[in-house]
Amino acid sequence: MQLMTTLELNFRNAEGKNSKMTLDNPRSNLSADEVRNVMEDIIAVNIFTTSGGDFKEVDSAKVITKDVIELF
């Protein structure tokens, strides 16, 4: 069994639709302010685009932890 942790960053794009970015193995001591600031920086540098346009707004962020059991 392996414990997997991801950081899910949710943005609104130019069409107002949700867009998600996930990062594996985030630091365990991330603060909400730190994550929000990085998300705002991601929007400001404008290097990511989606089928609905560029990231325009921070929506939410969450850390997801799950147990993964490899069967074969």
MMTF fields as JSON, N, C-alpha, C and O atoms, coordinates in Angstrom:
{
  "mmtfVersion": "1.0.0",
  "mmtfProducer": "UNKNOWN",
  "numBonds": 287,
  "numAtoms": 288,
  "numGroups": 72,
  "numChains": 1,
  "numModels": 1,
  "chainsPerModel": [1],
  "groupsPerChain": [72],
  "chainIdList": ["A"],
  "bondAtomList": [4, 2, 8, 6, 12, 10, 16, 14, 20, 18, 24, 22, 28, 26, 32, 30, 36, 34, 40, 38, 44, 42, 48, 46, 52, 50, 56, 54, 60, 58, 64, 62, 68, 66, 72, 70, 76, 74, 80, 78, 84, 82, 88, 86, 92, 90, 96, 94, 100, 98, 104, 102, 108, 106, 112, 110, 116, 114, 120, 118, 124, 122, 128, 126, 132, 130, 136, 134, 140, 138, 144, 142, 148, 146, 152, 150, 156, 154, 160, 158, 164, 162, 168, 166, 172, 170, 176, 174, 180, 178, 184, 182, 188, 186, 192, 190, 196, 194, 200, 198, 204, 202, 208, 206, 212, 210, 216, 214, 220, 218, 224, 222, 228, 226, 232, 230, 236, 234, 240, 238, 244, 242, 248, 246, 252, 250, 256, 254, 260, 258, 264, 262, 268, 266, 272, 270, 276, 274, 280, 278, 284, 282],
  "bondOrderList": [1, 1, 1, 1, 1, 1, 1, 1, 1, 1, 1, 1, 1, 1, 1, 1, 1, 1, 1, 1, 1, 1, 1, 1, 1, 1, 1, 1, 1, 1, 1, 1, 1, 1, 1, 1, 1, 1, 1, 1, 1, 1, 1, 1, 1, 1, 1, 1, 1, 1, 1, 1, 1, 1, 1, 1, 1, 1, 1, 1, 1, 1, 1, 1, 1, 1, 1, 1, 1, 1, 1],
  "groupList": [{"groupName": "MET", "atomNameList": ["N", "CA", "C", "O"], "elementList": ["N", "C", "C", "O"], "formalChargeList": [0, 0, 0, 0], "bondAtomList": [1, 0, 2, 1, 3, 2], "bondOrderList": [1, 1, 2], "singleLetterCode": "M", "chemCompType": "L-PEPTIDE LINKING"}, {"groupName": "GLN", "atomNameList": ["N", "CA", "C", "O"], "elementList": ["N", "C", "C", "O"], "formalChargeList": [0, 0, 0, 0], "bondAtomList": [1, 0, 2, 1, 3, 2], "bondOrderList": [1, 1, 2], "singleLetterCode": "Q", "chemCompType": "L-PEPTIDE LINKING"}, {"groupName": "LEU", "atomNameList": ["N", "CA", "C", "O"], "elementList": ["N", "C", "C", "O"], "formalChargeList": [0, 0, 0, 0], "bondAtomList": [1, 0, 2, 1, 3, 2], "bondOrderList": [1, 1, 2], "singleLetterCode": "L", "chemCompType": "L-PEPTIDE LINKING"}, {"groupName": "THR", "atomNameList": ["N", "CA", "C", "O"], "elementList": ["N", "C", "C", "O"], "formalChargeList": [0, 0, 0, 0], "bondAtomList": [1, 0, 2, 1, 3, 2], "bondOrderList": [1, 1, 2], "singleLetterCode": "T", "chemCompType": "L-PEPTIDE LINKING"}, {"groupName": "GLU", "atomNameList": ["N", "CA", "C", "O"], "elementList": ["N", "C", "C", "O"], "formalChargeList": [0, 0, 0, 0], "bondAtomList": [1, 0, 2, 1, 3, 2], "bondOrderList": [1, 1, 2], "singleLetterCode": "E", "chemCompType": "L-PEPTIDE LINKING"}, {"groupName": "ASN", "atomNameList": ["N", "CA", "C", "O"], "elementList": ["N", "C", "C", "O"], "formalChargeList": [0, 0, 0, 0], "bondAtomList": [1, 0, 2, 1, 3, 2], "bondOrderList": [1, 1, 2], "singleLetterCode": "N", "chemCompType": "L-PEPTIDE LINKING"}, {"groupName": "PHE", "atomNameList": ["N", "CA", "C", "O"], "elementList": ["N", "C", "C", "O"], "formalChargeList": [0, 0, 0, 0], "bondAtomList": [1, 0, 2, 1, 3, 2], "bondOrderList": [1, 1, 2], "singleLetterCode": "F", "chemCompType": "L-PEPTIDE LINKING"}, {"groupName": "ARG", "atomNameList": ["N", "CA", "C", "O"], "elementList": ["N", "C", "C", "O"], "formalChargeList": [0, 0, 0, 0], "bondAtomList": [1, 0, 2, 1, 3, 2], "bondOrderList": [1, 1, 2], "singleLetterCode": "R", "chemCompType": "L-PEPTIDE LINKING"}, {"groupName": "ALA", "atomNameList": ["N", "CA", "C", "O"], "elementList": ["N", "C", "C", "O"], "formalChargeList": [0, 0, 0, 0], "bondAtomList": [1, 0, 2, 1, 3, 2], "bondOrderList": [1, 1, 2], "singleLetterCode": "A", "chemCompType": "L-PEPTIDE LINKING"}, {"groupName": "GLY", "atomNameList": ["N", "CA", "C", "O"], "elementList": ["N", "C", "C", "O"], "formalChargeList": [0, 0, 0, 0], "bondAtomList": [1, 0, 2, 1, 3, 2], "bondOrderList": [1, 1, 2], "singleLetterCode": "G", "chemCompType": "PEPTIDE LINKING"}, {"groupName": "LYS", "atomNameList": ["N", "CA", "C", "O"], "elementList": ["N", "C", "C", "O"], "formalChargeList": [0, 0, 0, 0], "bondAtomList": [1, 0, 2, 1, 3, 2], "bondOrderList": [1, 1, 2], "singleLetterCode": "K", "chemCompType": "L-PEPTIDE LINKING"}, {"groupName": "SER", "atomNameList": ["N", "CA", "C", "O"], "elementList": ["N", "C", "C", "O"], "formalChargeList": [0, 0, 0, 0], "bondAtomList": [1, 0, 2, 1, 3, 2], "bondOrderList": [1, 1, 2], "singleLetterCode": "S", "chemCompType": "L-PEPTIDE LINKING"}, {"groupName": "ASP", "atomNameList": ["N", "CA", "C", "O"], "elementList": ["N", "C", "C", "O"], "formalChargeList": [0, 0, 0, 0], "bondAtomList": [1, 0, 2, 1, 3, 2], "bondOrderList": [1, 1, 2], "singleLetterCode": "D", "chemCompType": "L-PEPTIDE LINKING"}, {"groupName": "PRO", "atomNameList": ["N", "CA", "C", "O"], "elementList": ["N", "C", "C", "O"], "formalChargeList": [0, 0, 0, 0], "bondAtomList": [1, 0, 2, 1, 3, 2], "bondOrderList": [1, 1, 2], "singleLetterCode": "P", "chemCompType": "L-PEPTIDE LINKING"}, {"groupName": "VAL", "atomNameList": ["N", "CA", "C", "O"], "elementList": ["N", "C", "C", "O"], "formalChargeList": [0, 0, 0, 0], "bondAtomList": [1, 0, 2, 1, 3, 2], "bondOrderList": [1, 1, 2], "singleLetterCode": "V", "chemCompType": "L-PEPTIDE LINKING"}, {"groupName": "ILE", "atomNameList": ["N", "CA", "C", "O"], "elementList": ["N", "C", "C", "O"], "formalChargeList": [0, 0, 0, 0], "bondAtomList": [1, 0, 2, 1, 3, 2], "bondOrderList": [1, 1, 2], "singleLetterCode": "I", "chemCompType": "L-PEPTIDE LINKING"}],
  "groupTypeList": [0, 1, 2, 0, 3, 3, 2, 4, 2, 5, 6, 7, 5, 8, 4, 9, 10, 5, 11, 10, 0, 3, 2, 12, 5, 13, 7, 11, 5, 2, 11, 8, 12, 4, 14, 7, 5, 14, 0, 4, 12, 15, 15, 8, 14, 5, 15, 6, 3, 3, 11, 9, 9, 12, 6, 10, 4, 14, 12, 11, 8, 10, 14, 15, 3, 10, 12, 14, 15, 4, 2, 6],
  "groupIdList": [1, 2, 3, 4, 5, 6, 7, 8, 9, 10, 11, 12, 13, 14, 15, 16, 17, 18, 19, 20, 21, 22, 23, 24, 25, 26, 27, 28, 29, 30, 31, 32, 33, 34, 35, 36, 37, 38, 39, 40, 41, 42, 43, 44, 45, 46, 47, 48, 49, 50, 51, 52, 53, 54, 55, 56, 57, 58, 59, 60, 61, 62, 63, 64, 65, 66, 67, 68, 69, 70, 71, 72],
  "secStructList": [7, 3, 3, 3, 3, 3, 3, 3, 3, 3, 3, 3, 3, 6, 6, 1, 7, 3, 3, 3, 3, 3, 3, 3, 1, 7, 7, 6, 6, 7, 7, 2, 2, 2, 2, 2, 2, 2, 2, 2, 2, 2, 2, 2, 2, 6, 7, 7, 3, 3, 6, 6, 3, 3, 3, 3, 3, 3, 3, 3, 3, 3, 3, 3, 3, 3, 3, 3, 7, 7, 7, 7],
  "xCoordList": [0.854, 0.0, 0.901, 1.914, 0.508, 1.281, 0.351, -0.745, 0.794, 0.027, 0.387, 1.557, -0.606, -0.399, -1.07, -2.21, -0.353, -0.891, -0.773, 0.267, -1.848, -1.829, -2.415, -3.257, -1.955, -2.509, -3.33, -2.8, -4.612, -5.516, -5.799, -6.346, -5.427, -5.652, -6.773, -6.681, -7.819, -8.98, -9.089, -9.086, -9.184, -9.268, -10.554, -11.168, -10.952, -12.0, -11.282, -10.378, -11.698, -11.055, -11.854, -12.83, -11.437, -12.057, -13.547, -14.302, -13.981, -15.403, -16.165, -17.365, -15.477, -16.118, -16.234, -16.893, -15.602, -15.651, -14.487, -13.466, -14.666, -13.621, -12.488, -12.715, -11.274, -10.073, -9.25, -9.119, -8.693, -7.992, -6.539, -6.234, -5.65, -4.238, -3.908, -4.263, -3.23, -2.854, -1.34, -0.664, -0.832, 0.598, 0.8, 0.168, 1.669, 1.943, 2.896, 3.779, 2.691, 3.582, 3.879, 5.042, 2.848, 3.098, 3.729, 3.636, 4.357, 4.888, 3.755, 2.627, 4.042, 2.982, 2.564, 1.513, 3.36, 3.06, 2.596, 2.849, 1.928, 1.427, 0.313, -0.544, 0.327, -0.759, -1.708, -1.331, -2.928, -3.917, -3.438, -3.594, -2.858, -2.368, -1.255, -1.222, -0.354, 0.752, 0.236, 0.702, -0.715, -1.269, -2.028, -1.877, -2.836, -3.581, -2.623, -2.861, -1.543, -0.571, 0.07, 0.253, 0.409, 0.995, -0.025, 0.325, -1.273, -2.311, -2.487, -2.659, -2.445, -2.546, -1.341, -1.477, -0.156, 1.037, 0.889, 1.283, 0.325, 0.102, -0.799, -0.536, -1.854, -2.755, -2.009, -2.166, -1.204, -0.506, 0.49, 0.613, 1.21, 2.204, 1.558, 2.181, 0.313, -0.501, 0.183, 0.223, 0.718, 1.366, 0.526, 0.889, -0.584, -1.456, -2.737, -3.29, -3.196, -4.471, -5.263, -4.69, -6.56, -7.443, -8.31, -8.23, -9.126, -10.045, -11.032, -11.625, -11.209, -12.091, -11.356, -11.925, -10.079, -9.294, -8.343, -8.212, -7.687, -6.681, -7.316, -8.505, -6.503, -6.937, -7.197, -6.377, -8.341, -8.706, -8.959, -8.841, -9.308, -9.715, -9.381, -9.499, -8.965, -8.749, -10.112, -10.968, -10.319, -11.578, -11.376, -11.972, -10.545, -10.329, -9.052, -8.459, -8.651, -7.497, -7.74, -8.374, -7.229, -7.364, -6.216, -5.663, -5.878, -4.9, -5.691, -6.563, -5.379, -6.073, -5.068, -3.993, -5.431, -4.587, -5.369, -6.529, -4.72, -5.4, -4.409, -3.218, -4.922, -4.137, -4.25, -5.35, -3.116, -3.099, -2.556, -1.461, -3.325, -2.907, -2.699, -3.644, -1.463, -1.149, -1.485, -0.989, -2.322, -2.744, -1.757, -1.498, -1.212, -0.171, 0.54, 1.451],
  "yCoordList": [-1.17, 0.0, 1.234, 1.29, 2.202, 3.439, 4.626, 4.685, 5.562, 6.77, 7.811, 8.168, 8.299, 9.297, 10.601, 10.605, 11.705, 13.02, 13.918, 13.955, 14.642, 15.609, 16.932, 16.976, 17.991, 19.323, 19.657, 19.687, 19.907, 20.23, 21.729, 22.257, 22.403, 23.841, 24.038, 23.571, 24.719, 24.942, 26.417, 27.289, 26.672, 28.023, 28.161, 27.163, 29.393, 29.697, 30.248, 31.076, 29.775, 30.269, 31.424, 31.883, 31.886, 33.054, 32.855, 33.827, 31.607, 31.323, 31.115, 30.841, 31.244, 31.049, 29.593, 29.277, 28.702, 27.272, 26.89, 27.575, 25.783, 25.295, 24.648, 23.931, 24.909, 24.26, 23.813, 24.538, 22.608, 22.02, 21.734, 21.29, 21.998, 21.646, 20.819, 21.202, 19.685, 18.862, 18.705, 18.574, 18.723, 18.58, 17.433, 17.398, 16.505, 15.354, 15.719, 16.563, 15.063, 15.149, 16.574, 16.973, 17.339, 18.706, 18.684, 17.693, 19.77, 19.937, 19.774, 20.191, 19.183, 18.905, 20.129, 20.109, 21.184, 22.347, 23.562, 24.698, 23.339, 24.457, 25.193, 24.568, 26.51, 27.298, 27.746, 27.795, 28.067, 28.542, 29.823, 29.975, 30.74, 31.998, 31.743, 32.362, 30.84, 30.515, 29.945, 30.337, 29.033, 28.423, 29.465, 29.519, 30.286, 31.33, 32.285, 32.652, 32.688, 33.591, 32.968, 33.641, 31.692, 31.011, 30.914, 31.102, 30.627, 30.555, 31.909, 31.973, 32.984, 34.324, 34.623, 35.276, 34.142, 34.295, 33.523, 34.015, 32.317, 31.513, 32.272, 32.299, 32.884, 33.675, 34.867, 35.171, 35.541, 36.759, 36.499, 37.317, 35.368, 35.099, 34.608, 34.651, 34.142, 33.833, 32.87, 33.125, 31.764, 30.797, 29.545, 28.709, 29.411, 28.258, 28.7, 29.759, 27.874, 28.145, 26.845, 25.756, 26.965, 25.808, 25.984, 27.008, 25.0, 25.136, 26.279, 26.788, 26.683, 27.795, 29.1, 30.059, 29.134, 30.36, 30.283, 29.241, 31.391, 31.471, 31.396, 31.668, 31.022, 31.097, 32.564, 33.429, 32.842, 34.221, 34.463, 35.594, 33.412, 33.612, 32.38, 31.248, 32.609, 31.524, 31.032, 31.835, 29.726, 29.155, 28.461, 28.866, 27.426, 26.692, 25.864, 25.725, 25.324, 24.423, 23.399, 23.696, 22.19, 21.157, 20.164, 19.925, 19.601, 18.524, 17.225, 17.076, 16.291, 15.005, 13.914, 13.825, 13.092, 11.979, 10.69, 10.586, 9.698, 8.424, 7.272, 7.43, 6.122, 4.892, 4.216, 4.035, 3.847, 3.172, 1.766, 1.586, 0.785, -0.609, -1.122, -1.222, -1.441, -1.954, -3.438, -4.21, -3.839, -5.232, -6.076, -7.225, -5.53, -6.218, -5.231, -5.602],
  "zCoordList": [0.0, 0.0, 0.0, 0.698, -0.789, -0.902, -0.672, -1.229, 0.148, 0.413, -0.637, -0.782, -1.365, -2.416, -2.002, -1.537, -2.177, -1.848, -3.067, -3.724, -3.366, -4.466, -3.99, -3.092, -4.605, -4.381, -5.611, -6.722, -5.427, -6.533, -6.519, -5.55, -7.591, -7.738, -8.744, -9.879, -8.339, -9.201, -9.557, -8.688, -10.853, -11.398, -12.207, -12.584, -12.471, -13.457, -14.678, -14.562, -15.86, -17.079, -17.672, -17.078, -18.836, -19.47, -19.737, -19.764, -19.935, -20.158, -18.85, -18.871, -17.715, -16.42, -16.013, -15.022, -16.767, -16.463, -15.555, -15.502, -14.844, -13.945, -14.721, -15.695, -14.281, -14.805, -13.614, -12.628, -13.713, -12.574, -12.94, -14.047, -11.981, -12.093, -10.859, -9.745, -11.046, -9.898, -9.835, -10.856, -8.619, -8.365, -7.384, -6.328, -7.725, -6.867, -5.735, -5.883, -4.615, -3.45, -2.988, -2.932, -2.658, -2.174, -0.783, -0.06, -0.433, 0.924, 1.936, 1.675, 3.063, 4.043, 4.853, 5.493, 4.836, 5.676, 4.872, 5.273, 3.754, 2.947, 3.681, 4.306, 3.606, 4.199, 3.089, 1.918, 3.468, 2.502, 1.821, 0.61, 2.588, 2.007, 0.998, -0.065, 1.329, 0.435, -0.895, -1.965, -0.819, -2.029, -2.847, -4.067, -2.197, -2.915, -3.632, -4.782, -2.96, -3.584, -4.817, -5.831, -4.733, -5.893, -7.025, -8.19, -6.695, -7.728, -8.414, -9.631, -7.638, -8.224, -9.112, -10.146, -8.709, -9.548, -10.859, -11.916, -10.793, -12.001, -12.969, -14.172, -12.453, -13.303, -13.893, -15.075, -13.086, -13.522, -14.644, -15.556, -14.596, -15.645, -16.934, -17.995, -16.852, -18.025, -19.001, -20.204, -18.478, -19.371, -19.616, -20.443, -18.908, -19.101, -19.791, -19.492, -20.716, -21.369, -21.435, -21.393, -21.536, -21.631, -22.867, -23.546, -23.157, -24.293, -24.065, -25.017, -22.803, -22.462, -22.231, -21.71, -22.624, -22.458, -21.278, -20.635, -21.005, -19.945, -18.561, -18.395, -17.564, -16.17, -15.837, -16.144, -15.208, -14.883, -13.402, -12.931, -12.662, -11.267, -10.431, -10.902, -9.192, -8.237, -7.769, -7.399, -7.782, -7.307, -5.959, -4.961, -5.922, -4.671, -4.772, -5.842, -3.637, -3.595, -2.499, -1.486, -2.71, -1.688, -1.784, -2.857, -0.654, -0.596, -0.506, 0.349, -1.393, -1.438, -1.083, -1.677, -0.113, 0.299, 0.091, 0.491, -0.546, -0.774, -0.672, -0.939, -0.284, -0.247, -1.603, -2.125, -2.169, -3.46, -3.241, -2.708, -3.654, -3.561, -4.977, -5.76, -5.292, -6.625, -6.661, -5.839, -7.605, -7.703, -8.5, -8.142, -9.559, -10.344, -11.209, -11.949]
}
